[in-house]
Amino acid sequence: MTRSFRAPAAAAAALVAAGTLAACGSAGGATDVGDPVPGGTLRYGLSGAPTCSDPAQAGTNQTIYVTRTIVDSLTDQDPATGEIVPWLAESWDIAPDATSFTFRLRDGVTFSDGTPLDAAVVVANFDAIASGKLDAARAPLAASYLSGYREAVAVDPLTLRIDFDGPNAQFLQATSTTQLGVQSAATVALSPEERCRGRNVGTGPFAYASYQQDRSVSVVKRAGYAWGSAAFGHDGEAYLDGIEFTVVPESGVRTGSVTSDQLDAVSDALPQDAPQIEAAGGRVLTTPNPGVPFGFQPNVTRGPLQDPEVRRALVTAIDRQELVDTVLGSDFRPATSTLGLATPGYVPLEAVRHDPDESRRILDAAGWTPGADGIRSKDGVRLTFGVLFSAVFAGNQAILELTQQQLRTVGVDLVLDLVSTPESTARQNAKDFDATYYNSTRADGDILRTTFGIPGRNLNQRGPVPDLDAALTDQLAAVDTQQRRDILAAAQREVLDAGLWIPTVELSQAIGAGPAAQGLAFDASARLQFFDTWISGR
């Protein structure tokens, strides 16, 4: 299969990333099991329920694992190099100022309902997001990728142009994401609620067969699929006949299901699970996530976290290496910046270190004095705050319980507020929290803008921070690779200096794979793609 694309060399390099991706962990089999064999159904255990069947509204890893199977994107991102490569678009041109992008679509692509892919339906997909039909609360990532969207125009049946009000250097990489995957005209016409009920129609290598919210999802292979990404390992149809996704929240049950051959692979394998999986002939596959690492995002308008000195003290109070060693294991790493190591443009920040004496000095100088129980107070206000979180990652509660102990040693009382994922999202949107704990994955440094910019969700509830606001805007206009890298480096420092993120650990995907699951592959955003997956010995 021959694919080509065209873009101005300097612009294309900068729009792909401000640097190259860190190498992702291999997801191949540990032993030689021969050539891939078509057929069979993969039984996959999700650690949490997908929140919605709509790729545009997908946010959690477990949701994206499911929705990516049914939808293709205009482009893809090579997981080894960070290069943007063809998928539904066989070529593209980018205006020198990054305000306009023209894509030429592959001919002969069809949706799973038999309707053809053309420029008009791609335009309709973008319009549905940018027009507010899918608002920022329902589709925050998709909406953020189209910030400044002016219009999309079908130039001819297989050519479309997307115009922005200003430079948008992140957009080319955004076209590789699941959230901007292309769905049929019939799907686009549905209400946001209806788009979450499993009726989605895409051009992907699989199609929904059944969707039972909070229980299970089944997808089946599309016969005749012949337009896979240039980053895929083979051409033609997927190897698997289908995938059965089952929601299995309990880690021990997921592991036991792999070792007893009830499931072929599972999400969020914990370090203590590895010996049992390996003893059964399986393995644990890992790769680091790019994007914003796990951390606390403080609401700077509430309680003690209004004090920037408190936020600064929290950074050095946390022993990140202890979190990794105690809870997560050697496949994970402590956060060292406001971006993860695997993110293009990442820079380490010296201030992200463990120094509890420094935390005590900061709090003493700010007037927070220890009480009889060791917890500090100031002007009658106790140094306590709540953290809103959900169990989207199996290790979250244990990490926060240990962090709670660490913070007490410097006089801070952390209160854990565990809720369901839907409730967490609703309370985030309502800004009903002292701090919220999560991570956000994307293989582009623009994730700083979508996470910390005022025009977006602004979970910090912050006002202007001139240097940060300028950096978040300026990186969108930087078409020179090194220039964008320098701007993103400054933005990472500004986020930390303003106390808008208190990093803890970097997320790694850890997939427990049984002996029959072969060819499980991570994409550039550390999510599984199942196109090259196959079943051996069954």
C-alpha positions in Angstrom: 0.0 0.0 0.0 1.6 3.3 -1.1 0.8 6.4 0.8 2.2 9.9 0.5 1.7 13.3 1.9 2.9 16.8 1.2 3.5 19.7 3.7 6.1 22.5 3.9 9.1 20.8 5.5 9.6 23.2 8.3 6.0 23.6 9.1 5.3 19.9 9.0 8.1 19.1 11.4 6.9 21.7 13.9 3.2 20.7 13.6 4.0 17.1 14.3 5.7 17.8 17.6 8.2 19.9 19.4 10.7 17.0 19.3 10.3 13.3 19.0 8.4 10.8 21.1 10.2 8.8 23.7 10.3 5.2 22.6 7.2 3.2 23.6 7.5 -0.1 25.2 7.1 -3.1 23.0 3.8 -4.9 23.0 4.8 -7.9 21.0 4.9 -11.5 22.3 7.8 -12.7 24.4 8.5 -15.8 22.3 8.3 -16.7 18.7 4.7 -17.9 18.1 4.9 -17.9 14.3 3.1 -15.7 11.7 -0.2 -14.0 12.5 -3.3 -16.2 12.0 -6.6 -14.6 11.1 -9.7 -15.5 13.1 -10.9 -15.7 16.6 -12.4 -13.3 19.2 -10.2 -11.5 21.7 -11.7 -11.4 25.2 -10.6 -8.2 26.9 -11.2 -7.1 30.4 -11.7 -3.3 31.0 -10.8 -1.9 34.4 -13.7 0.5 34.2 -16.8 1.1 32.2 -16.6 3.1 29.0 -18.3 6.4 29.7 -19.8 6.7 26.2 -19.7 4.8 22.8 -19.0 8.0 20.9 -15.3 8.6 20.0 -15.8 12.3 20.0 -16.9 12.2 23.6 -14.3 9.7 24.7 -12.0 10.7 27.5 -10.9 7.8 29.7 -8.5 5.1 28.5 -11.0 2.4 28.8 -13.5 4.3 26.7 -10.8 5.0 24.0 -9.8 1.4 23.9 -13.4 0.6 22.8 -14.2 3.6 20.6 -10.9 3.5 18.6 -11.8 0.1 17.2 -14.8 1.5 15.2 -13.4 4.9 14.0 -10.5 6.0 11.8 -8.9 9.4 11.8 -7.6 11.7 9.0 -4.0 11.0 10.1 -2.1 8.8 12.5 1.0 9.4 14.6 3.9 7.0 14.5 4.5 5.7 18.0 8.2 5.4 17.5 9.0 8.7 15.9 6.0 11.0 16.5 5.7 11.6 12.7 2.2 12.2 11.4 1.4 9.7 8.7 -1.6 9.1 6.3 -4.8 7.3 7.3 -8.1 8.5 5.8 -6.2 11.4 4.3 -3.6 10.3 1.8 -2.0 13.8 1.6 -2.3 17.3 3.0 -1.0 20.8 2.7 -0.6 23.3 5.5 -0.6 27.1 5.1 2.8 28.7 6.1 1.1 30.4 9.1 -0.7 27.3 10.2 -4.2 28.9 9.8 -5.4 26.6 7.1 -5.2 22.8 6.5 -6.2 21.0 3.3 -6.7 17.2 3.3 -7.2 14.9 0.3 -9.1 11.8 1.2 -8.5 8.3 0.1 -11.0 7.1 -2.6 -13.1 4.0 -1.9 -13.5 4.2 1.8 -16.9 3.3 3.3 -18.6 3.5 6.6 -19.8 0.3 8.2 -23.4 1.1 7.0 -22.1 1.1 3.4 -22.2 4.8 2.8 -19.1 6.3 1.2 -16.6 8.6 2.9 -16.4 12.0 1.3 -15.3 15.5 2.2 -18.9 16.6 3.0 -19.3 14.1 5.9 -15.9 15.0 7.3 -16.9 18.7 7.3 -20.2 17.7 9.1 -18.1 15.9 11.8 -16.0 19.0 12.5 -19.1 21.3 12.3 -20.9 19.2 14.9 -18.1 19.7 17.4 -17.2 23.3 16.6 -20.8 24.5 16.5 -21.5 23.5 20.0 -23.8 20.5 19.3 -21.2 18.6 21.2 -20.3 21.2 23.8 -17.0 21.5 25.7 -18.5 19.7 28.7 -19.4 16.6 26.7 -16.4 16.6 24.3 -13.8 18.7 26.0 -10.8 17.3 24.1 -12.5 17.4 20.7 -13.6 21.0 21.3 -10.2 22.1 22.4 -8.6 20.7 19.2 -10.9 22.9 17.2 -10.3 26.1 19.2 -10.4 29.1 16.8 -12.3 27.1 14.2 -13.7 29.3 11.5 -15.1 26.8 9.0 -14.5 23.6 7.1 -15.2 23.5 3.3 -15.6 20.6 0.9 -13.5 21.8 -2.0 -14.4 18.8 -4.0 -15.8 15.3 -3.2 -12.5 14.1 -1.8 -10.8 17.4 -0.7 -11.6 19.5 2.3 -10.1 22.6 3.9 -10.3 23.6 7.5 -9.7 27.3 8.3 -8.9 28.8 11.7 -9.1 32.4 13.0 -5.4 32.3 13.9 -2.4 29.9 13.9 -3.2 26.4 15.1 0.1 24.5 15.1 -1.3 21.7 17.2 -4.1 20.8 14.7 -2.3 18.3 12.5 -1.5 16.1 15.4 -5.1 16.6 16.7 -6.3 15.0 13.4 -4.7 11.7 14.6 -6.7 11.5 17.8 -9.7 9.3 18.4 -11.8 12.3 19.4 -11.5 13.7 15.8 -12.2 10.3 14.2 -14.7 10.4 11.4 -18.3 9.1 11.8 -21.1 8.7 9.3 -23.7 11.4 8.5 -26.3 9.3 10.3 -24.2 9.3 13.5 -23.5 13.0 13.3 -27.2 13.7 13.1 -27.9 12.1 16.4 -28.2 14.0 19.7 -25.1 13.9 22.0 -27.1 11.5 24.3 -28.0 9.2 21.4 -24.3 9.2 20.3 -23.4 7.5 23.6 -25.7 4.4 23.1 -23.7 2.3 20.7 -25.3 3.4 17.4 -22.1 5.0 16.2 -21.0 4.2 12.6 -17.4 4.7 11.6 -15.0 3.6 8.8 -12.9 1.6 11.3 -11.7 -2.0 11.0 -14.4 -3.1 13.5 -18.1 -2.1 14.0 -20.3 -2.3 17.1 -22.2 -5.5 17.4 -23.6 -4.7 20.9 -23.2 -2.0 23.5 -24.4 -2.5 27.1 -23.5 0.5 29.2 -21.5 -0.5 32.4 -21.4 -4.2 31.4 -19.9 -5.1 28.0 -19.3 -4.2 24.4 -18.8 -6.4 21.4 -17.3 -5.3 18.1 -17.0 -7.4 14.9 -14.5 -7.2 12.0 -15.4 -5.3 8.9 -15.0 -7.4 5.8 -13.2 -5.6 3.0 -11.4 -3.0 5.2 -8.5 -1.8 3.1 -7.5 1.7 4.3 -5.5 1.2 7.5 -3.1 3.7 8.9 0.5 3.9 7.6 1.5 3.1 11.2 -0.2 -0.2 11.3 1.8 -3.4 11.0 -0.1 -4.9 8.0 -2.5 -4.1 5.2 -6.0 -5.3 4.6 -8.5 -6.4 7.2 -7.9 -6.9 10.9 -6.8 -10.3 12.0 -9.4 -10.7 14.7 -13.0 -11.7 13.9 -14.1 -9.6 16.9 -13.4 -8.3 20.4 -15.5 -8.9 23.5 -14.9 -6.1 26.1 -16.1 -6.9 29.6 -16.0 -4.5 32.5 -14.1 -6.1 35.4 -13.3 -3.4 38.0 -11.5 -5.7 40.6 -7.8 -6.1 39.8 -7.6 -9.6 41.3 -10.6 -10.8 39.3 -9.1 -9.5 36.1 -5.8 -11.3 36.8 -7.5 -14.5 37.8 -9.6 -14.3 34.6 -6.3 -14.2 32.5 -4.6 -17.0 34.3 -7.7 -19.2 34.1 -8.1 -18.5 30.4 -11.4 -16.7 30.8 -9.9 -13.5 29.4 -7.1 -13.0 26.9 -5.9 -9.6 28.1 -6.8 -7.0 30.7 -6.2 -3.3 31.5 -4.3 -1.9 34.5 -2.3 -4.9 35.6 -0.7 -4.0 38.9 2.9 -5.1 39.9 1.6 -7.7 42.2 -0.3 -9.3 39.3 2.8 -9.9 37.1 4.1 -13.1 38.8 0.7 -14.8 38.5 0.2 -13.8 34.9 3.8 -14.8 33.9 3.4 -18.1 35.7 0.4 -18.9 33.4 2.5 -18.2 30.3 1.5 -14.6 29.9 3.2 -11.2 30.3 2.6 -7.7 31.3 3.1 -5.1 28.5 3.9 -1.5 29.5 4.5 1.9 27.9 4.6 5.4 29.3 1.8 7.8 28.7 2.6 11.2 27.1 0.7 14.3 28.3 0.1 15.7 31.7 1.1 13.2 34.4 -1.1 12.4 37.4 -1.4 15.3 39.8 -3.5 17.6 41.8 -5.2 20.5 40.0 -6.2 23.0 42.7 -9.2 25.2 42.6 -7.4 28.5 43.5 -10.6 30.2 44.6 -11.3 27.8 47.5 -9.9 27.3 51.0 -6.1 27.1 51.8 -5.3 26.4 48.2 -5.9 30.0 47.4 -2.5 30.6 49.0 0.2 30.1 46.3 2.7 29.3 49.0 0.6 26.4 50.1 0.5 25.1 46.6 4.3 25.6 46.3 4.9 23.7 49.5 2.8 20.7 48.3 5.2 20.1 45.4 8.2 19.4 47.6 6.2 17.6 50.2 5.4 14.6 48.0 7.9 11.7 47.8 7.2 10.6 44.3 9.8 7.8 44.3 8.1 6.3 47.3 4.8 6.4 45.5 6.3 4.4 42.6 8.2 2.0 44.7 5.4 1.3 47.1 2.3 1.3 44.9 3.3 1.0 41.2 6.6 -0.8 40.6 9.5 -0.4 38.2 7.4 0.0 35.0 6.3 3.4 36.3 8.3 6.6 37.1 7.9 9.6 39.3 6.7 12.8 37.6 9.5 15.3 37.0 7.6 18.1 35.3 4.1 19.2 34.3 4.5 17.1 31.2 5.3 13.4 31.0 8.7 12.3 29.8 7.2 10.7 26.6 5.6 14.0 25.5 7.3 15.9 22.7 8.8 19.1 24.2 9.1 17.7 27.7 11.7 19.3 30.0 12.5 18.2 33.6 11.9 20.8 36.3 14.3 20.9 39.2 11.6 22.2 41.6 9.7 18.8 41.2 11.6 17.1 43.9 11.1 15.7 47.5 12.3 18.2 50.1 9.9 18.2 53.1 12.2 20.6 55.0 11.7 23.1 52.2 7.9 22.6 52.5 8.0 23.3 56.2 10.1 26.4 55.6 7.7 27.7 53.0 4.7 27.1 55.3 6.4 28.6 58.3 7.2 31.7 56.3 3.7 32.0 55.0 2.3 32.0 58.6 0.9 28.4 58.7 1.7 27.1 62.2 1.4 23.5 63.5 -1.4 22.7 65.9 -1.5 20.2 68.7 -2.3 17.4 66.2 0.5 18.5 63.8 -1.9 20.0 61.3 -1.2 23.7 60.5 -3.5 26.6 60.6 -3.5 30.3 59.8 -5.9 33.0 61.1 -8.2 30.2 62.4 -8.2 28.3 59.1 -7.0 24.7 59.2 -4.6 23.6 56.5 -6.9 20.9 55.1 -8.3 20.3 51.6 -10.2 17.6 49.8 -9.2 15.9 46.6 -11.8 14.8 44.1 -10.9 11.6 42.2 -12.3 8.5 40.6 -10.9 5.0 40.1 -10.2 5.4 36.4 -6.7 4.0 37.2 -6.5 1.1 39.6 -3.7 2.6 41.6 -5.3 6.0 42.3 -6.6 5.3 45.8 -3.5 3.7 47.0 -1.4 6.6 45.6 -3.5 9.2 47.3 -3.6 7.3 50.6 0.2 7.3 50.7 0.3 11.0 49.6 -2.1 11.7 52.4 0.5 10.3 54.9 3.3 12.2 53.3 1.5 15.5 53.5 0.7 15.0 57.2 4.4 15.0 57.9 4.6 18.7 56.9 1.3 19.6 58.5 -1.2 19.3 55.7 -4.5 17.4 56.1 -5.6 15.8 52.8 -9.2 14.4 52.6 -9.9 11.8 50.0 -13.1 12.2 48.0 -13.6 9.1 45.9 -16.6 9.3 43.5 -17.7 7.6 40.3 -16.3 8.8 37.0 -19.6 10.5 35.9 -19.8 12.3 39.2 -16.2 13.4 39.0 -16.8 14.9 35.6 -20.0 16.6 36.7 -18.3 18.1 39.8 -15.3 19.2 37.7 -17.6 21.0 35.3 -19.3 22.7 38.3 -15.9 23.6 39.8 -17.2 21.8 43.0 -13.9 20.7 44.5 -10.8 21.9 46.4 -8.5 19.9 44.2 -9.1 17.3 41.6 -6.7 14.4 40.8 -6.3 12.9 37.3 -4.0 12.7 34.3 -4.5 13.6 30.7 -2.9 11.9 27.7 -1.8 13.4 24.4 1.3 13.1 22.4 1.6 16.9 21.9 2.6 19.7 24.3 -0.5 21.6 23.4 -2.2 19.6 26.1 -0.9 22.4 28.4 -3.2 24.8 26.7 -6.2 22.6 26.9 -5.5 21.7 30.6 -4.5 25.1 31.9 -5.7 27.8 29.5 -8.4 30.2 30.7 -10.6 29.8 27.5 -11.1 26.1 28.1 -12.6 24.4 31.2 -10.2 26.4 33.5 -10.6 23.9 36.4 -8.1 26.0 38.3 -10.6 28.8 38.2 -7.6 31.1 37.8 -7.3 34.6 36.5 -4.6 35.9 34.1 -1.0 34.8 34.4 0.5 36.9 31.7 3.7 34.9 30.9 1.8 31.6 30.9 -1.1 32.9 28.8 1.4 34.3 26.3 3.3 31.0 26.1 0.1 28.9 25.6 -1.0 31.2 22.8 2.4 31.6 21.2 3.1 27.9 20.8 0.1 27.7 18.5 1.8 30.1 16.1 5.3 28.5 16.2 5.9 26.6 13.0 9.6 26.3 13.8 10.4 23.1 15.8 13.0 24.6 18.2 10.9 27.7 18.7 7.9 25.7 19.7 10.0 23.5 22.0 11.4 26.6 23.8 7.9 28.0 24.2 6.5 24.8 25.6 9.5 24.5 28.0 8.6 28.0 29.3 4.9 27.0 29.6 5.8 23.9 31.7 7.7 26.1 34.2 5.0 28.7 34.3 2.3 26.1 35.2 4.4 24.9 38.1 5.4 28.3 39.3 1.8 29.4 39.3 0.9 26.3 41.4 -1.6 25.1 38.9 -0.5 21.5 39.0 1.1 19.4 41.7 2.6 16.4 39.9 2.8 13.0 41.4 3.5 10.0 39.1 3.6 9.3 35.4 1.0 6.9 34.1 2.1 3.9 32.2 -0.3 1.6 30.5 0.2 -1.9 32.0 -1.7 -4.6 30.0 -1.9 -8.1 31.3 -1.8 -10.4 28.3 -2.4 -14.2 28.4 -0.4 -16.6 26.2 -2.9 -16.5 23.3 -3.0 -12.7 22.8 -0.4 -11.7 20.2 0.4 -8.4 18.5 -1.2 -6.1 21.0 0.3 -2.7 20.1 0.4 0.7 21.7 -0.3 3.8 19.6 1.5 7.1 20.1 -0.8 8.1 22.9 -0.1 4.8 24.8 -3.5 3.4 24.0 -4.0 -0.1 22.5 -4.7 -0.5 18.9 -6.2 -3.9 18.1 -5.8 -3.9 14.3 -2.6 -6.0 14.4 -3.7 -8.2 17.3 -4.3 -11.9 16.8 -5.0 -15.1 18.7 -2.6 -18.1 18.8 -3.2 -21.6 19.9 -7.0 -21.4 20.1 
